[in-house]
Amino acid sequence: MVGRRAELPFLPLLLEFHSLYCYCGLYLLLEKGYSTAVAASTAVAQARGNQEMEFTVSKADLLRELSLTQGVVERKTTIPILANILCEAKGSRLAITATDLELTICTSCDVKTKKDGSGTVSAKKLLEIIRLLPDSDIRFKLLENHWVQITSDKRNYKMVGMAKENFPALPAMPHVFARLPAALIADMIAKTYFAISMEESRYTLNGAKLILKPDSITLVATDGHRLALVEATQKVDGLNTEAGVLVPKKAMNELKALAAEAGDEAQIEFAQDESNLFFRIGERQLISRKLTGQFPNYEAVLPRDNTKSVGIDRDELADALRRVSQLADQRSQAVKVTLSKEGVEISASSPEYGEAREVIEREYKGADLSIGFNAKYMLDFLAAAPQGPISLELKDEQSAGQMRPSAEEGTRYRYVIMPMRI
């Protein structure tokens, strides 16, 4: 109802419930008395007030926050509300929440609120519309039946929404027990994320192990064929004992995006309860369900006797691998790496495409050695490693190889890769 005339207190009750609850309304008036009717009328007015949301926001502010939610929103889901975001306008802030039940992101931006309220709308479609609008202020208004009106100058859109009551309730963030440098965490995730297993059956490998100590941070990931480990000497504010958690892969990716967006000086406030992990960076918060189970004893597989080593420039090695792997078997991506007095030879062959061979001239004084590796696994590491020389360390043809930057800055980074039969 847009306008409202002055009425006796009990008349709104009759108007609201006339179509379905006329008899019940009369019963309230006759049997329960005037005071009960007034209370019911007040409840209806409050319910209507909760549905009234109206605010104005700049395109740039809203687009930035909406973009951060897209990695969490479910595209294909049997629960329709999970394709929506929850928008809650209160005072000068608009809170935006997206969830897939396993991972939740909460963010916010400045708005000019005319009426406090909340509603839900399609996350994907809203982002597409806002992205295509010109740079100007955008007005939002919640309509009847949960529809949302979007206005920008003479452009007008009405989107179908859903009741906010259908949106999942979120757990409250418990006491913060550690603060982590956002830039460092983003860098560590970039160096390990690609080694997380994609196989859903290997549940405990579907995330990375985060180990926090009062004076260090360690992040390790493995899929059983390779292992990425990065360690940093870093005082962890608020932590007095060791803590280890498994962070799911999707949460790792979103946390990296939030940390990168926050800037070099930002801090991540970390907390956990029995079921969830909480990461808060400024006004943004990420909530992830914990992975349960026992992460493998990664220290047992770290090579200790890889005495045959050679240093190679990262970009030179990566370029050679990309070229040679073009003629490798497309399923196995296997290449052969040979260390000899000539240097480092990289070769590959397949019945379908042919064969390739390149030699990178480097000084090597050990015994000749040939070993097979997955070219993609090697390239994943080289893409994450800093520019400069890379140390390739081997033991024999059957043992795992190790790669790491020769000149490390701030972190200790190593990559273990299992050999392949050639």
C-alpha positions as CSV (number, residue, x, y, z in Angstrom):
1,M,0.0,0.0,0.0
2,V,1.6,3.2,-1.2
3,G,-0.5,5.8,0.8
4,R,-2.4,5.4,4.0
5,R,-5.3,7.4,5.4
6,A,-5.8,8.1,9.1
7,E,-7.7,5.1,10.5
8,L,-8.8,3.6,13.7
9,P,-6.0,1.3,15.1
10,F,-7.9,-1.9,14.4
11,L,-8.9,-1.2,10.7
12,P,-5.4,-2.1,9.2
13,L,-5.9,-5.6,10.6
14,L,-9.2,-6.0,8.8
15,L,-7.7,-4.7,5.5
16,E,-4.6,-7.0,5.7
17,F,-6.4,-10.2,6.4
18,H,-9.7,-9.6,4.7
19,S,-9.2,-12.0,1.7
20,L,-8.0,-15.0,3.7
21,Y,-8.6,-14.4,7.3
22,C,-11.8,-12.3,7.6
23,Y,-13.5,-14.7,10.0
24,C,-10.3,-14.9,12.2
25,G,-10.1,-11.1,12.2
26,L,-13.6,-10.7,13.4
27,Y,-13.0,-13.3,16.1
28,L,-10.1,-11.3,17.3
29,L,-12.1,-8.2,17.5
30,L,-15.1,-9.7,19.2
31,E,-13.5,-12.3,21.5
32,K,-10.0,-11.0,22.2
33,G,-10.9,-7.4,22.5
34,Y,-9.5,-4.1,21.2
35,S,-6.0,-4.5,22.7
36,T,-5.3,-7.7,20.9
37,A,-6.4,-6.2,17.6
38,V,-4.0,-3.3,18.0
39,A,-1.1,-5.7,18.8
40,A,-1.9,-7.8,15.7
41,S,-2.1,-4.6,13.6
42,T,1.3,-3.5,14.9
43,A,2.9,-6.8,14.0
44,V,1.6,-6.5,10.4
45,A,2.9,-3.0,10.1
46,Q,6.3,-4.2,11.4
47,A,6.4,-7.1,8.9
48,R,5.6,-4.6,6.1
49,G,8.3,-2.3,7.4
50,N,10.9,-5.1,7.2
51,Q,10.1,-5.5,3.5
52,E,10.7,-1.8,2.8
53,M,14.2,-1.3,1.5
54,E,15.3,1.7,-0.5
55,F,18.8,3.1,-1.0
56,T,21.2,4.7,-3.5
57,V,24.7,3.5,-4.2
58,S,27.5,4.3,-6.7
59,K,28.1,1.9,-9.5
60,A,31.8,1.6,-8.7
61,D,31.3,0.7,-5.1
62,L,28.6,-1.8,-5.7
63,L,30.3,-3.4,-8.7
64,R,33.5,-4.0,-6.7
65,E,31.7,-5.8,-3.9
66,L,29.4,-7.8,-6.2
67,S,32.5,-9.1,-8.2
68,L,34.0,-10.5,-5.0
69,T,30.9,-12.6,-4.3
70,Q,30.7,-14.3,-7.7
71,G,33.2,-17.1,-6.8
72,V,31.0,-18.2,-4.0
73,V,27.5,-18.1,-5.6
74,E,26.3,-21.4,-6.9
75,R,25.5,-21.3,-10.7
76,K,23.8,-24.7,-10.8
77,T,22.0,-25.6,-7.6
78,T,18.9,-27.5,-6.5
79,I,18.3,-24.8,-3.9
80,P,17.2,-21.6,-5.7
81,I,18.0,-19.2,-2.9
82,L,21.7,-20.1,-3.2
83,A,21.8,-18.4,-6.6
84,N,20.8,-15.2,-4.9
85,I,22.7,-12.7,-2.8
86,L,21.2,-11.2,0.4
87,C,21.3,-7.4,0.5
88,E,20.7,-5.6,3.8
89,A,20.6,-1.8,3.9
90,K,21.0,-0.2,7.3
91,G,22.1,3.3,8.0
92,S,25.0,4.2,5.6
93,R,26.0,0.6,4.8
94,L,24.8,-2.1,2.5
95,A,25.7,-5.6,3.6
96,I,26.0,-8.2,0.8
97,T,26.1,-11.9,1.5
98,A,26.5,-14.9,-0.8
99,T,26.7,-18.6,0.2
100,D,26.8,-22.1,-1.2
101,L,26.4,-23.6,2.3
102,E,30.0,-24.7,2.4
103,L,31.5,-21.2,1.8
104,T,30.0,-17.8,2.7
105,I,31.3,-14.3,1.9
106,C,30.0,-11.2,3.6
107,T,31.0,-7.8,2.2
108,S,29.6,-4.2,2.3
109,C,29.8,-0.8,0.8
110,D,28.7,2.8,1.5
111,V,25.1,3.7,0.5
112,K,22.6,6.5,1.1
113,T,19.7,4.7,2.7
114,K,16.2,6.0,2.6
115,K,14.5,3.0,4.2
116,D,16.3,0.2,6.1
117,G,15.4,-3.3,4.9
118,S,16.6,-6.4,3.1
119,G,15.9,-8.6,0.2
120,T,17.5,-11.2,-2.1
121,V,18.1,-11.1,-5.9
122,S,20.0,-13.2,-8.5
123,A,23.7,-12.6,-8.0
124,K,24.7,-13.3,-11.6
125,K,22.0,-11.2,-13.3
126,L,22.5,-8.3,-10.9
127,L,26.2,-8.2,-11.6
128,E,25.6,-8.3,-15.3
129,I,23.1,-5.4,-15.2
130,I,25.3,-3.3,-12.9
131,R,28.4,-3.9,-15.1
132,L,26.5,-2.6,-18.2
133,L,25.1,0.5,-16.5
134,P,27.0,3.9,-17.0
135,D,29.0,5.3,-14.1
136,S,26.5,7.0,-11.9
137,D,24.4,6.5,-8.8
138,I,22.0,3.6,-8.8
139,R,18.7,3.4,-6.8
140,F,17.3,0.2,-5.4
141,K,13.8,-0.3,-4.0
142,L,12.2,-3.4,-2.7
143,L,8.7,-3.9,-4.1
144,E,5.8,-6.3,-3.3
145,N,6.3,-10.0,-3.7
146,H,10.1,-9.6,-3.1
147,W,10.7,-7.9,-6.5
148,V,13.6,-5.4,-6.6
149,Q,13.4,-2.2,-8.7
150,I,16.7,-0.8,-10.1
151,T,16.8,2.7,-11.5
152,S,19.6,4.6,-13.1
153,D,18.6,7.9,-14.7
154,K,15.9,6.9,-17.2
155,R,16.8,3.2,-17.1
156,N,14.4,1.1,-15.1
157,Y,14.6,-2.6,-14.2
158,K,12.6,-4.9,-12.1
159,M,14.1,-8.2,-10.9
160,V,12.4,-11.2,-9.4
161,G,13.5,-11.8,-5.8
162,M,12.9,-14.3,-3.1
163,A,12.0,-13.9,0.6
164,K,15.0,-13.1,2.8
165,E,13.7,-15.6,5.3
166,N,14.7,-18.4,2.9
167,F,18.3,-17.3,3.0
168,P,20.5,-19.5,5.2
169,A,21.4,-18.2,8.7
170,L,25.1,-17.5,9.2
171,P,27.2,-18.5,12.2
172,A,28.6,-15.7,14.4
173,M,32.3,-15.1,14.3
174,P,33.9,-16.3,17.5
175,H,36.9,-14.8,19.3
176,V,39.8,-13.9,17.0
177,F,42.9,-15.8,18.1
178,A,45.4,-14.9,15.3
179,R,46.2,-12.1,12.9
180,L,48.0,-12.8,9.7
181,P,49.5,-10.5,7.1
182,A,47.1,-10.5,4.1
183,A,49.8,-10.0,1.4
184,L,51.9,-12.9,2.8
185,I,48.9,-15.2,2.9
186,A,47.9,-14.3,-0.7
187,D,51.5,-15.1,-1.9
188,M,51.6,-18.4,0.0
189,I,48.2,-19.5,-1.5
190,A,49.4,-18.6,-5.0
191,K,52.4,-20.9,-4.4
192,T,50.4,-23.9,-3.2
193,Y,46.8,-23.7,-4.6
194,F,47.5,-25.6,-7.8
195,A,48.8,-28.7,-6.0
196,I,45.4,-29.3,-4.2
197,S,43.7,-32.5,-5.4
198,M,40.8,-32.2,-7.8
199,E,39.5,-35.7,-6.9
200,E,36.5,-35.5,-4.6
201,S,37.1,-39.0,-3.4
202,R,40.4,-37.9,-1.8
203,Y,38.6,-35.7,0.7
204,T,41.5,-34.7,3.0
205,L,43.5,-33.6,-0.1
206,N,40.8,-31.2,-1.3
207,G,42.3,-28.5,0.7
208,A,45.6,-27.2,2.0
209,K,47.1,-27.6,5.5
210,L,47.6,-24.3,7.2
211,I,50.0,-24.5,10.2
212,L,50.3,-21.5,12.5
213,K,53.0,-21.2,15.1
214,P,53.8,-18.1,17.3
215,D,56.8,-17.3,15.0
216,S,56.0,-19.0,11.7
217,I,53.3,-19.8,9.1
218,T,53.4,-22.9,6.9
219,L,51.1,-23.8,4.0
220,V,51.3,-27.2,2.2
221,A,49.1,-28.9,-0.4
222,T,49.4,-32.2,-2.3
223,D,47.4,-34.3,-4.7
224,G,49.5,-37.4,-4.2
225,H,51.6,-36.8,-7.3
226,R,53.2,-33.6,-6.2
227,L,53.6,-31.4,-3.1
228,A,53.9,-27.7,-2.7
229,L,55.3,-26.4,0.5
230,V,55.9,-22.8,1.5
231,E,57.2,-21.6,5.0
232,A,57.6,-18.1,6.3
233,T,59.2,-16.8,9.4
234,Q,56.5,-14.5,10.7
235,K,55.4,-13.4,14.2
236,V,51.7,-14.3,14.4
237,D,49.9,-11.8,16.6
238,G,47.6,-13.2,19.2
239,L,48.9,-16.8,18.9
240,N,50.6,-18.6,21.8
241,T,50.5,-22.2,20.7
242,E,50.6,-24.2,17.4
243,A,47.3,-24.5,15.4
244,G,46.7,-26.5,12.3
245,V,43.6,-26.5,10.0
246,L,42.6,-27.8,6.6
247,V,41.4,-25.0,4.4
248,P,39.2,-26.2,1.4
249,K,40.3,-25.3,-2.1
250,K,37.5,-23.0,-2.9
251,A,38.0,-21.1,0.3
252,M,41.7,-20.8,-0.5
253,N,40.9,-19.2,-3.8
254,E,38.4,-16.7,-2.4
255,L,40.7,-15.8,0.5
256,K,43.5,-15.1,-1.9
257,A,41.2,-12.7,-3.8
258,L,40.1,-10.9,-0.7
259,A,43.7,-10.6,0.6
260,A,44.9,-9.3,-2.8
261,E,42.1,-6.7,-2.8
262,A,42.8,-5.5,0.7
263,G,46.4,-4.2,0.1
264,D,49.9,-4.9,1.4
265,E,49.3,-3.6,4.9
266,A,46.0,-5.4,5.7
267,Q,45.7,-8.0,8.4
268,I,43.5,-11.2,8.3
269,E,41.7,-11.9,11.5
270,F,41.4,-15.6,11.9
271,A,39.0,-17.6,14.1
272,Q,37.4,-21.0,14.2
273,D,34.7,-23.0,15.9
274,E,33.9,-26.7,15.8
275,S,32.6,-26.6,12.2
276,N,33.8,-23.4,10.5
277,L,36.8,-21.3,9.7
278,F,36.5,-17.5,9.8
279,F,38.6,-15.0,8.0
280,R,37.9,-11.2,8.3
281,I,39.7,-8.5,6.4
282,G,38.4,-5.1,7.2
283,E,34.7,-5.0,6.3
284,R,34.8,-8.3,4.5
285,Q,34.4,-11.8,6.0
286,L,34.8,-15.3,4.6
287,I,33.3,-18.3,6.4
288,S,34.3,-21.8,5.4
289,R,33.2,-25.2,6.5
290,K,36.2,-27.2,7.9
291,L,37.6,-30.2,6.1
292,T,37.8,-33.1,8.5
293,G,40.2,-36.0,8.4
294,Q,43.9,-36.5,8.7
295,F,46.2,-34.7,6.3
296,P,49.2,-36.9,5.2
297,N,52.5,-36.7,7.0
298,Y,54.1,-34.4,4.3
299,E,57.4,-34.2,6.1
300,A,58.0,-37.9,5.5
301,V,58.1,-37.4,1.7
302,L,60.4,-34.4,1.6
303,P,63.6,-35.4,-0.3
304,R,66.8,-35.4,1.8
305,D,69.4,-37.0,-0.4
306,N,68.9,-35.2,-3.7
307,T,72.5,-34.4,-4.3
308,K,72.4,-34.1,-8.1
309,S,71.4,-30.6,-8.8
310,V,71.6,-28.0,-11.5
311,G,70.5,-24.3,-11.7
312,I,68.3,-23.1,-14.6
313,D,66.7,-19.8,-15.3
314,R,63.0,-20.0,-14.6
315,D,61.8,-18.5,-17.8
316,E,64.3,-20.4,-19.9
317,L,63.2,-23.7,-18.5
318,A,59.5,-22.8,-18.7
319,D,59.8,-21.8,-22.4
320,A,61.6,-25.1,-23.3
321,L,59.0,-27.1,-21.5
322,R,56.1,-25.4,-23.3
323,R,57.7,-26.0,-26.7
324,V,58.7,-29.6,-26.1
325,S,55.5,-30.6,-24.5
326,Q,53.6,-29.8,-27.7
327,L,54.8,-33.1,-29.1
328,A,54.4,-35.1,-25.8
329,D,51.6,-37.6,-25.2
330,Q,48.5,-35.4,-24.6
331,R,47.2,-37.6,-21.9
332,S,50.3,-38.1,-19.8
333,Q,52.1,-34.9,-20.6
334,A,55.3,-36.8,-20.0
335,V,58.7,-35.3,-20.8
336,K,62.2,-36.7,-20.1
337,V,64.7,-34.6,-18.3
338,T,68.4,-35.7,-18.7
339,L,71.3,-34.2,-16.8
340,S,74.7,-34.6,-18.4
341,K,77.9,-32.7,-19.1
342,E,76.1,-31.0,-22.0
343,G,73.6,-29.5,-19.6
344,V,69.9,-30.2,-19.2
345,E,68.1,-32.0,-22.1
346,I,64.3,-31.9,-22.3
347,S,62.7,-34.3,-24.7
348,A,59.3,-35.8,-25.5
349,S,57.8,-38.1,-28.1
350,S,54.4,-39.5,-29.1
351,P,53.2,-41.7,-32.0
352,E,50.5,-39.2,-32.9
353,Y,52.7,-36.0,-33.1
354,G,56.4,-36.9,-33.3
355,E,59.3,-36.0,-31.1
356,A,61.1,-32.9,-29.7
357,R,64.4,-32.3,-28.0
358,E,66.0,-29.2,-26.6
359,V,69.3,-28.7,-24.7
360,I,69.8,-25.9,-22.1
361,E,73.5,-25.5,-21.6
362,R,74.4,-25.5,-17.9
363,E,77.3,-26.7,-15.9
364,Y,76.7,-30.1,-14.3
365,K,79.4,-32.2,-12.7
366,G,77.4,-35.2,-11.5
367,A,76.7,-38.6,-13.1
368,D,74.4,-38.7,-16.0
369,L,70.7,-39.1,-15.0
370,S,67.4,-39.3,-17.0
371,I,64.0,-39.0,-15.3
372,G,60.4,-38.5,-16.5
373,F,58.1,-35.8,-15.2
374,N,54.7,-34.4,-16.0
375,A,55.4,-31.2,-18.0
376,K,52.2,-29.5,-16.7
377,Y,53.2,-30.1,-13.1
378,M,56.6,-28.5,-13.7
379,L,55.0,-25.5,-15.4
380,D,52.6,-25.0,-12.6
381,F,55.5,-24.6,-10.2
382,L,57.5,-22.3,-12.6
383,A,54.4,-20.0,-13.0
384,A,54.2,-19.6,-9.2
385,A,58.0,-19.3,-8.5
386,P,59.7,-15.9,-8.5
387,Q,61.9,-14.9,-11.5
388,G,65.5,-16.0,-11.4
389,P,67.3,-19.3,-11.2
390,I,65.6,-22.5,-10.2
391,S,67.4,-25.4,-8.5
392,L,66.4,-28.8,-9.9
393,E,67.5,-31.5,-7.4
394,L,67.4,-35.2,-8.1
395,K,68.5,-38.4,-6.5
396,D,67.9,-41.2,-9.1
397,E,65.4,-42.3,-11.8
398,Q,62.8,-43.7,-9.3
399,S,62.9,-41.0,-6.6
400,A,60.9,-37.8,-6.3
401,G,62.6,-34.7,-7.7
402,Q,62.6,-31.3,-6.0
403,M,62.5,-27.8,-7.4
404,R,62.9,-24.6,-5.5
405,P,64.0,-21.0,-6.1
406,S,67.7,-20.5,-5.7
407,A,67.4,-17.0,-4.3
408,E,64.4,-16.9,-1.9
409,E,63.0,-13.7,-0.4
410,G,60.9,-13.9,2.7
411,T,59.7,-17.4,2.3
412,R,61.1,-20.9,1.8
413,Y,59.5,-22.5,-1.1
414,R,59.9,-26.1,-2.3
415,Y,58.1,-28.3,-4.8
416,V,58.3,-32.1,-4.8
417,I,57.2,-34.0,-7.9
418,M,57.0,-37.7,-8.4
419,P,58.7,-39.3,-11.4
420,M,57.0,-40.9,-14.4
421,R,58.0,-44.0,-16.4
422,I,59.2,-43.0,-19.9
